[in-house]
Amino acid sequence: MKNLTRTSSSTVQTIVSTAIIAAMYVAVTMVIQPIAYGPIQVRLSEMFNYLVLFKRRYVWGVTLGVFLSNFMSPTWTLDVPIGTVSTLLVLFLVLWLAKFTSSLKLQFVIVGVVFALSMFTVAGELYFAFKTPFWFSYLTVGVGEALSMGIGGILIYFVDRKVDIVRFRL
């Protein structure tokens, strides 16, 4: 009975942490909605991508947050499936790449750079939906993502120094 209680508690904790992270992602996206979508975008909620460096299971909360937020996108029919799957794959990629260094600062750089480079998917969506020039969109969305990840990385890094995200029970 004790093992069943421990397993149930762990499952509930995972579900709750997934929901909280998804809700935070959606809330931040809604607050900045005018600049969260389109060929020039800065989606500060992308800072939550860094959370996977602290707990691998946060992949699901971030991915769910992206999935729900993408329904508000003007290109939602493309953004929901493509953006969500892209985020999930890139999160797994950065987790794999981060294993090659123990430096948290370098892991943050890896996450920021890889996510900025992955914005070709958004540029492709904008090209298909609105015929915006692919390379211009890739540049502007990539710069916006780099800005989001830079600002967000600093915020998450300093929050971790104050709260210790690894030990925080979320």
N, C-alpha and C positions, 0 to 999 in steps of 0.2 A: 504493500500500500504506500510505503514511503517513497519508493521509486516512481510510482504513478503520480503522486503529488508533485514531486520534483519535476517530472517530465511535463505535466500539465502547466505548472508554474512557468517553466521555461518557454513553452509554446505560447502561453498568454503574453509573456514579456516580449517575445519576438513579434507577435501580432501588434501589440500596442506600440512598440518602437517603430515598426514599419508604418503604422498609421500616423504617428506623430511626425515622423520625418516627411512623409508625403504631404501632410497638412501644412507643415512649415514651408515646403517647396511651393505649394499652390498659393499659400497666403502671400509670400514674398513676390511671386509672379503676378498676382492680382494687384498688389500695391503699385507695381511698376509696369502694369499692363501696356501703357502707351509706348514704352520703349522695349518691351519684351519680345516683340514679334516684328517681322518684316526684314527688308534688305539692310537696314541699319538698326541693330538691336543690341541692347545690353541687358542680359537676363541675370541679374544679381543672384537669383535663386540657384544658379549653377554652382555657387559656393558649397552647396551641400554635397557635391561630388566628392569633396575632400573627406567626408565622414567615413567613406569606405576604407580609408587608410587606418582608421581606428578600430572599426569592427566590420568585418566582411559582410555580415548579415544586413548592414545598412544599404547594400546594393538594391534590395527589394523596395525599401522606402523611397529612395531617390528615384528609382525607375517608375514606381507608382505615381510619385509626384509629377514627373515628366509626362507620363501618360495622361493624367487628369488635366494638367496645365495646357497640354497641347490641344485639348478640345476648344480652348478659347482662341486658338490661332486662326488667322484668316485662311490659312492653308491646312486646316485641321484634317481634311480627308487624306492628305499626304503625311502631315506632321504626326498624327496619332500613331499610325503603324511604323513609319520609317524613323521618325525621331525617337520613339520609344525603344525600338529594337537597336538603333544606333547607340543610344545612351547605354543600354544594357551591355552591348558588346564592348564599347569603349571602357566602361567601368571594369569589366573583366580583364581587358587588355592592360589597363593601368595597374590593377592589382598584381598581375603577372610581372609587369615591368618593375614595380616597386619592390618585388622580392629580391632584386639584384643589388639593393642598397639598404643599409640600416639607418641612413641619415633621413630624418623626417623632413628636413628642409629640401633635400634633393627629391624625395618622394613628392613633395608639394610641387616642385618645378616640373617633374614628369607629368603629374596629373594636369597641371595648367597648360603645358605645351601640347600634350596629346589631345586634350579637349579642343584647344584652339585650332589645331590642324584638322580635327574631325569635322569641322563645319562645312565641308564639301557637301555633306548630305543636305544641310539646310539650303545651301546655294543651289543645289540640284532641284530641291522642292520649289524654290522661288523661280527658277528658270522654267520649270514645267507649268507652274500655276500662273505666273505673271509675265513670262518671257523677259525677266530681268537678265542682264548680261551675267553669265555664270561667274566669270573671273572677278568682276567687280563685286558681285554679291559675296563670293568666297572671301575676298579681301575685307569687305566691311563687316561681315558677320564674324569672320575670324578675329578681326581686331576687337570687335565688341565682346567676343568670348574671352579673348586674352585679358581685356579690361575687367570683365566680370570675375574671371578666375583670379586675377591679381588682387583686386580689392577683396574678394571673398576669401582668398587664401590667407591674406593678412588677418582678416576678422576671425576665421576659424582657428588659425594658429594661436592667436592671442586668447581666444576663448579657451582653447585647450590648456594653455599655460595657467589659466585661472581656475578652470573647472576640472581638468584631467578627464578628457572625453573617454579614455579607455576604461576608467573606473566608474564613470558616471552610469547610473542604472537607468538607461532609456530604452 
